[in-house]
């Protein structure tokens, strides 16, 4: 693995420090509240339905292969956990998209040294709503067919053994796409331009996506990870050479 991939943990760590700083703390309260409510709602649902979901995905085995259930069960538990994680992340990002785009904009102002404590503006936040929700729908259009293909694979005997690792790899890439898209969108990059920019920095992107993915799987910590990932992705954007077109957008 190239050394550049190891920059991911650094960006997330610095992003967490940034969102806890006095100048940016206010911009974290709203998305954090959304995350808390959604997280506990999904945890409640998962506790009630977890066993049913695992049984639904487990393949039916003949009696003489019954011993394999003890081997396969942890794999399909992991599959359900990954799917619940994806659902939480997808819903949380759609609901919190305007707040995250707003946060990314303010973090970039701070990181570029323009203002250590940018002002909060409800009017500015509401003005970003149509654009950020439209961009989330574009991400959903990218995510949905690939996730559907993996879901179908999860039901095919034998081939479904590959479903969990493929979900993991796809999840890592989606974390990079999800969060780095906020500063890219703020700086007026089209979807195609943003994806090309990420592919040119594939290892750095995967490194950032992997540490974000792992942190989001940790209960309680994951509530702070989303705003930290937004800030970390903005740091990634600035330090990896992302263009600064915010002045053009604001003008």
Secondary structure as GFF3:
##gff-version 3
##sequence-region A 1 251
A	DSSP	three_ten_helix	3	6	.	.	.	ID=ss1
A	DSSP	alpha_helix	7	19	.	.	.	ID=ss2
A	DSSP	alpha_helix	26	57	.	.	.	ID=ss3
A	DSSP	three_ten_helix	63	68	.	.	.	ID=ss4
A	DSSP	alpha_helix	69	111	.	.	.	ID=ss5
A	DSSP	alpha_helix	122	127	.	.	.	ID=ss6
A	DSSP	alpha_helix	129	154	.	.	.	ID=ss7
A	DSSP	three_ten_helix	159	162	.	.	.	ID=ss8
A	DSSP	alpha_helix	163	186	.	.	.	ID=ss9
A	DSSP	alpha_helix	191	200	.	.	.	ID=ss10
A	DSSP	alpha_helix	202	216	.	.	.	ID=ss11
A	DSSP	alpha_helix	221	239	.	.	.	ID=ss12
A	DSSP	alpha_helix	246	250	.	.	.	ID=ss13
###
